[in-house]
Amino acid sequence: MRAMLLVNPKATTTNARTRDVLIRALGAAVELTVEETRYRGHAAALAATSLAKGYDIVAVLGGDGTINETVNGLLNPVNGDDAPLLDDPSTGRPALIVIPGGSANVFARALGLPNDPVESTGAVLEALRDGRRRTVGLGQALWEGQSRYFTFCSGMGYDAEVVRAVEGLRGTGRKATPTRYVNTALRHYLATDKHHPAMTLTGPGIPTARGVFMAIVSNTSPWTYVRSRPVRPTPWASFETGLDLLGLRRMGLISLTPVIRHILTESDALPSGRHLVQLHDEPEFTLTADRPVAFQLDGDYLGERETVTFRSTPNALQVLV
Ligand SMILES: Nc1ncnc2c1ncn2[C@@H]1O[C@H](COP(=O)(O)OP(=O)(O)OP(=O)(O)O)[C@@H](O)[C@H]1O
């Protein structure tokens, strides 16, 4: 079996030691080629060539950003037009291995991997040895002639504003720790517009919902983690179903506090309240805003947008886990 290993040497918790452990361990199990990413977008470009180059597996050591790029490369292969249309498209693509090396590592943890690169390497080697694979669906966001797949979440409004603010801090050399996210979210809450909701939710067979301030779109649950605690605004979301959504039609503290308390519990029940908009297992829906609204995808800030369509892509990838 041939595998391409993509390493982001700049990812928050990736270092030479974990990289070498992984190279040695994976290299003993498969024929391994190692590529270090040198710039934003490099992982996508490399993963896009993996099918044409005959790789069976693409492994990633990095954070959710590098994993997102890799997945987008796998789903947009170079020479991909010749690929046959299969009932299960995941079987026509190299399988994915993820080793957490970023800050939150939501995708790896949602797959059940330990949040530690060395322990995860052990789990993945076991999966390789036993031929254990899981087929996962992805989300896809489409806007202004562009599109991008997401592995765990996307969002418009307040959560994307927080992602933008944290990215701004990272640009000044500070790390994206869970505490920094929480502090930024609290500080930004004072600044975010709590009086003029911009968004409307529409979709085939979905009742139109107006007056939405923020929307979280999930391909799996948890949505994120604060240290070891999972945060689950859409507890029914899963890699095996369509997309879920939680929208907020009120941003006041009295409305928000019970929702925040609920999503920090381990409960499988949906958060409740008349000010909430909820979708489960949907193939497609659209958020339209009457002014540009912050937009994020897998924790990457993607600018302000007025219309974004979210689509589920079932059976997109096989993951060794
Ligand atoms: N050599 C590089 N120099 C600068 N940026 C890079 C390099 N390689 C990859 N990147 C970019 O860095 C971004 C962040 O990396 P990544 O997600 O792997 O780690 P992280 O930011 O620590 O983790 P998380 O996404 O969990 O916060 C990615 O979107 C990727 O495009």
The ligand as an ORCA input file, in Angstrom:
! r2SCAN-3c Opt
* xyz 0 1
  N       4.346     25.978      6.101
  C       3.260     26.701      6.330
  N       3.351     28.005      6.673
  C       2.279     28.739      6.968
  N       1.011     28.267      6.929
  C       0.847     26.972      6.594
  C       1.963     26.130      6.295
  N       1.472     24.900      6.030
  C       0.129     24.976      6.147
  N      -0.247     26.217      6.493
  C      -1.599     26.741      6.763
  O      -1.762     26.863      8.180
  C      -3.168     26.805      8.468
  C      -3.385     26.329      9.896
  O      -2.777     25.096     10.085
  P      -3.416     23.859     10.843
  O      -4.858     23.865     10.764
  O      -2.688     22.646     10.363
  O      -2.923     24.064     12.331
  P      -3.503     24.918     13.516
  O      -3.913     26.227     12.998
  O      -2.511     24.829     14.578
  O      -4.722     24.061     13.949
  P      -6.257     24.437     14.121
  O      -6.799     24.519     12.732
  O      -6.748     23.285     14.911
  O      -6.251     25.731     14.869
  C      -3.736     25.873      7.444
  O      -4.961     26.383      6.966
  C      -2.686     25.811      6.330
  O      -3.191     26.288      5.120
*
